[in-house]
Amino acid sequence: MKKLEKFLQDHFEQFEIFEQENEYKSISFESNNLKEIATKQSKGFSVRSIKNNGLTFSSSSNYDLEKFSSNFLELSQYPISTNIQFPKPHKTSSKEVKIFSKEEFKIENDFFINNLRKNIKEIQKKFPDALCDAEYDLAIGKSSLVNSNGLKKETFESAISFYISAQLINGNDMLNIYNYLSSVKNFTTTEIEQVTNKLIEDLSIAQKIKNTPKKGCPVIFTPHGLYQTILAPLLVSFNGTNLSKELSSLFKKEGEKIFDEKITLLDDPFIDYSPSSRNYDAEGIQTKQIPLIEKGEFKSGVFDLKTAYDYGCSSTGSAGRSLNSGTFPSISNLVMKNGNQDISNIIEQIDEGILVDHLLGAGQGNELSGDFSANISLGYKIEKGKLVGRVKNTMISGNAFSALKNVENLSKEKETVYGSMSLPFLQTHQVEISS
Amino acid sequence: MNKNYKSIIGESLKLNKGDYKEIRIEENISTRINYNGKTRENVSINSHFGGSVRSMCKGGWGFTSFNDIQKAPEKMKECIELANYNNNPEFNLAKNDPTKISLPPIVKKDPRSIKLNDKIQVLEHYKDLILSEKSIHGCEIVYGDTERKVIFADSDGNEIEQNFVHVILRIAANSSDGKEMLQSGFSIGSLGDYSIVENLDKEVLDCVKKSVSLITAPKIEGKETTVVLDQILAGVFVHEAFGHLSEADNVYENERLKEILKLGTKFGNSDLNITDGASIPELRGSYTFDDEGTPASKTPLIREGVLVGRLHSKETASKMSENLTGNARAISYAFPPIVRMTNTIIENAQNTTEDIIKDTKDGLYVKNWYGGMTEHEMFTFSSGETYRIKNGEIKETLRPVKLSGNLFTTLKNIDGIANDLEINQGGGCGKGGQMPLPVSNGSPHIRINNCLVSSG
């Protein structure tokens, strides 16, 4: 790689080399039986360079540096216009968030296999006809970032996840529910048991199909449902790329009250053992907590160096990257402030309504406007304050901005979604149910 | 085949262990050019190289992928050890006559022969064309071409080298009324033909016009209604509504589903015929051998409304005692092959589109696509354009809609199939983390009754 550095020094004003080496392992059960154990190793690098306010990018996992350099020179004739400065070395803060554990790869395969088998058996005790898939996924990685301004960073990261799903077929009705956990380090037996028990509980309620309530009924979202339905399309507008391109409706609206007073949303990179935490971002910029919404007021989007330059602000330390792409703004851990009511209380007050948990087909529409529309693949019917079964062949649609403008209720309880978000249950009237 | 590869492959497969062993080596190089908003955002060339080995022992699999090809023989040992953790009933994998062959890519106007500068100039022109319209806020252009060489060998004696060149292009125009951002676009693709990227002025201007017309278009209220789908959206429909459940890996170990999806079961009306096949030539889902070395074929899935076939890998064909179809595909060396669609088509019937629309009193004409998804018998897909149909005539523009259905009722609700089959090659399919896999979908115009739609 020294040769590559020399080449870049000779031809460009600034450069950056990112190199990544990862190892993965997955142990998967399919239809109740062990199906496959897979391991993967990958290694590759990418380069960004700057000359005359133009940025060039290329990546490779094939270390033919001569070919790479000649391609790179050709590409540099068509640079992307920008004027960013790669960061200089900076002191690492004394208290670093924990993002690495190397122990998991030493655990015997039999431990994972037995654990998966045991949890599938638990489900089958209650539902003998259930067909279960279950999986452990492990990842460990090292990446290095070197730039022409003297920055040198080496990062070690790890991740582990546990996934379990069950399918029940009754006539032509197929019910499929899954649950999962993910972290930087291995889980306790109790944590895994909780995941499986929750799945068993959900299956018990969801087995019964109930009529969809009428349009205009109260709708509550589980933390997962809240992310999938409302927050995912909303966050498109917080992305620095869409803000800097004036594609986001939040463009230059920092400080404006746009949402309900109850909504406070934070991007927090400092949660120990969360797989999305980071001490510095993919460009080597120190991370920080970013208030996105505070009591309904739009505070900030998330930016990497380039989108920040285009928007006229500073990077928020939010750069993510994959080997094949340059950098892009990304959120680390999304945290929403909870409310003060127990979820059981919120449900108890509802005569007829829906608790939305999972959607099918979310995110395949005009997300820039905040619109959403999807089939409710798992939604519970609420009758007289109780969950009594699930709805089917039902769609939900609306707009994320409107849905968060008048929020009825936020729960006291929060749940971890996708291993990195901490969200409450939310009730809003501003959605449409059709069936 | 490269001599170095040959000795690595020989070394890896000669181990006297494992019921079945295979190795894949892949080289690929891709060019990407993107525009977003008003500017060019990316021009890059990415080159990748790697391999993987897979082995079956005790009725289950071990799989290992890596970048350092020299290590393949020792990775095969590791892979066999992993496979030995399985403890399932053993079975014989389906076999075909072993082949030794090397196949060049299918190309017409070869994108590899076009200078980077020329590619950029063409796209730059489309960008300017879009931005020249006043109410347009920005554009989104994604161009990609990929050259891929895949070498496959297995312990049954197959040694197959295949080469592919793919071209994809998406062009979209964003318009805005100052409050809301709206988008209209189109996606196209080809197997080895750069000329699809050229001479698109008419299509680009049309897309600009449609984008602007969305600003004033109303949203519909969610309801069940009659929908007429154009060829592109009907192609997405057949992929989502039926295609995924015809993939045998969803079925082969699920006794209840096997009963529900028994060959001979009626799923549609007598003019419904559905086919999938990689041997349909020169489409993005076309190839000669799949990623397990099985020759590609053309598989009838539905004939006169009745389920007559499904898509298989070696494992699912063996376990269901059905014929191999050549549908085991891996998106790259880093993934094991799984059962996938290739080119999926609803065949022409007798009606004309004109008659179908004339015969529709109240409904929606839905065209083009944003996306689609399937979860078991449920599916959703979304239109890129929507128009009202009133008393047999196409009326005003509406905002795009999402459509949702259920395999068991929606296929039977198709009550009109036209005779104007067209195939769209602009899509990619995702399954098991492998995305976007090149596929094509095709259909004539079709009409579906009582389809659940909502604005979105």
Boltz contact constraints between the chains, C-beta under 6 A:
constraints:
  - contact:
      token1: [A, 31]
      token2: [B, 253]
      max_distance: 6.0
  - contact:
      token1: [A, 33]
      token2: [B, 88]
      max_distance: 6.0
  - contact:
      token1: [A, 34]
      token2: [B, 60]
      max_distance: 6.0
  - contact:
      token1: [A, 34]
      token2: [B, 86]
      max_distance: 6.0
  - contact:
      token1: [A, 35]
      token2: [B, 60]
      max_distance: 6.0
  - contact:
      token1: [A, 36]
      token2: [B, 61]
      max_distance: 6.0
  - contact:
      token1: [A, 37]
      token2: [B, 62]
      max_distance: 6.0
  - contact:
      token1: [A, 37]
      token2: [B, 82]
      max_distance: 6.0
  - contact:
      token1: [A, 37]
      token2: [B, 85]
      max_distance: 6.0
  - contact:
      token1: [A, 38]
      token2: [B, 63]
      max_distance: 6.0
  - contact:
      token1: [A, 39]
      token2: [B, 64]
      max_distance: 6.0
  - contact:
      token1: [A, 40]
      token2: [B, 65]
      max_distance: 6.0
  - contact:
      token1: [A, 40]
      token2: [B, 334]
      max_distance: 6.0
  - contact:
      token1: [A, 41]
      token2: [B, 66]
      max_distance: 6.0
  - contact:
      token1: [A, 42]
      token2: [B, 67]
      max_distance: 6.0
  - contact:
      token1: [A, 43]
      token2: [B, 67]
      max_distance: 6.0
  - contact:
      token1: [A, 57]
      token2: [B, 44]
      max_distance: 6.0
  - contact:
      token1: [A, 58]
      token2: [B, 44]
      max_distance: 6.0
  - contact:
      token1: [A, 58]
      token2: [B, 45]
      max_distance: 6.0
  - contact:
      token1: [A, 59]
      token2: [B, 46]
      max_distance: 6.0
  - contact:
      token1: [A, 60]
      token2: [B, 47]
      max_distance: 6.0
  - contact:
      token1: [A, 61]
      token2: [B, 48]
      max_distance: 6.0
  - contact:
      token1: [A, 61]
      token2: [B, 49]
      max_distance: 6.0
  - contact:
      token1: [A, 61]
      token2: [B, 67]
      max_distance: 6.0
  - contact:
      token1: [A, 62]
      token2: [B, 47]
      max_distance: 6.0
  - contact:
      token1: [A, 62]
      token2: [B, 49]
      max_distance: 6.0
  - contact:
      token1: [A, 71]
      token2: [B, 45]
      max_distance: 6.0
  - contact:
      token1: [A, 75]
      token2: [B, 43]
      max_distance: 6.0
  - contact:
      token1: [A, 78]
      token2: [B, 43]
      max_distance: 6.0
  - contact:
      token1: [A, 78]
      token2: [B, 120]
      max_distance: 6.0
  - contact:
      token1: [A, 109]
      token2: [B, 85]
      max_distance: 6.0
  - contact:
      token1: [A, 131]
      token2: [B, 254]
      max_distance: 6.0
  - contact:
      token1: [A, 169]
      token2: [B, 256]
      max_distance: 6.0
  - contact:
      token1: [A, 172]
      token2: [B, 408]
      max_distance: 6.0
  - contact:
      token1: [A, 174]
      token2: [B, 376]
      max_distance: 6.0
  - contact:
      token1: [A, 174]
      token2: [B, 377]
      max_distance: 6.0
  - contact:
      token1: [A, 176]
      token2: [B, 376]
      max_distance: 6.0
  - contact:
      token1: [A, 245]
      token2: [B, 37]
      max_distance: 6.0
  - contact:
      token1: [A, 247]
      token2: [B, 181]
      max_distance: 6.0
  - contact:
      token1: [A, 324]
      token2: [B, 46]
      max_distance: 6.0
  - contact:
      token1: [A, 360]
      token2: [B, 373]
      max_distance: 6.0
  - contact:
      token1: [A, 360]
      token2: [B, 375]
      max_distance: 6.0
  - contact:
      token1: [A, 360]
      token2: [B, 378]
      max_distance: 6.0
  - contact:
      token1: [A, 360]
      token2: [B, 380]
      max_distance: 6.0
  - contact:
      token1: [A, 361]
      token2: [B, 373]
      max_distance: 6.0
  - contact:
      token1: [A, 361]
      token2: [B, 380]
      max_distance: 6.0
  - contact:
      token1: [A, 364]
      token2: [B, 370]
      max_distance: 6.0
  - contact:
      token1: [A, 364]
      token2: [B, 371]
      max_distance: 6.0
  - contact:
      token1: [A, 364]
      token2: [B, 382]
      max_distance: 6.0
  - contact:
      token1: [A, 365]
      token2: [B, 370]
      max_distance: 6.0
  - contact:
      token1: [A, 365]
      token2: [B, 382]
      max_distance: 6.0
  - contact:
      token1: [A, 365]
      token2: [B, 456]
      max_distance: 6.0
  - contact:
      token1: [A, 368]
      token2: [B, 181]
      max_distance: 6.0
  - contact:
      token1: [A, 369]
      token2: [B, 180]
      max_distance: 6.0
  - contact:
      token1: [A, 369]
      token2: [B, 181]
      max_distance: 6.0
  - contact:
      token1: [A, 371]
      token2: [B, 456]
      max_distance: 6.0
  - contact:
      token1: [A, 373]
      token2: [B, 402]
      max_distance: 6.0
  - contact:
      token1: [A, 373]
      token2: [B, 454]
      max_distance: 6.0
  - contact:
      token1: [A, 373]
      token2: [B, 456]
      max_distance: 6.0
  - contact:
      token1: [A, 375]
      token2: [B, 378]
      max_distance: 6.0
  - contact:
      token1: [A, 375]
      token2: [B, 380]
      max_distance: 6.0
  - contact:
      token1: [A, 375]
      token2: [B, 404]
      max_distance: 6.0
  - contact:
      token1: [A, 377]
      token2: [B, 375]
      max_distance: 6.0
  - contact:
      token1: [A, 395]
      token2: [B, 222]
      max_distance: 6.0
  - contact:
      token1: [A, 395]
      token2: [B, 404]
      max_distance: 6.0
  - contact:
      token1: [A, 395]
      token2: [B, 452]
      max_distance: 6.0
  - contact:
      token1: [A, 395]
      token2: [B, 454]
      max_distance: 6.0
  - contact:
      token1: [A, 397]
      token2: [B, 222]
      max_distance: 6.0
  - contact:
      token1: [A, 397]
      token2: [B, 454]
      max_distance: 6.0
  - contact:
      token1: [A, 397]
      token2: [B, 455]
      max_distance: 6.0
  - contact:
      token1: [A, 397]
      token2: [B, 456]
      max_distance: 6.0
  - contact:
      token1: [A, 432]
      token2: [B, 222]
      max_distance: 6.0
  - contact:
      token1: [A, 434]
      token2: [B, 222]
      max_distance: 6.0
  - contact:
      token1: [A, 434]
      token2: [B, 223]
      max_distance: 6.0
  - contact:
      token1: [A, 434]
      token2: [B, 454]
      max_distance: 6.0
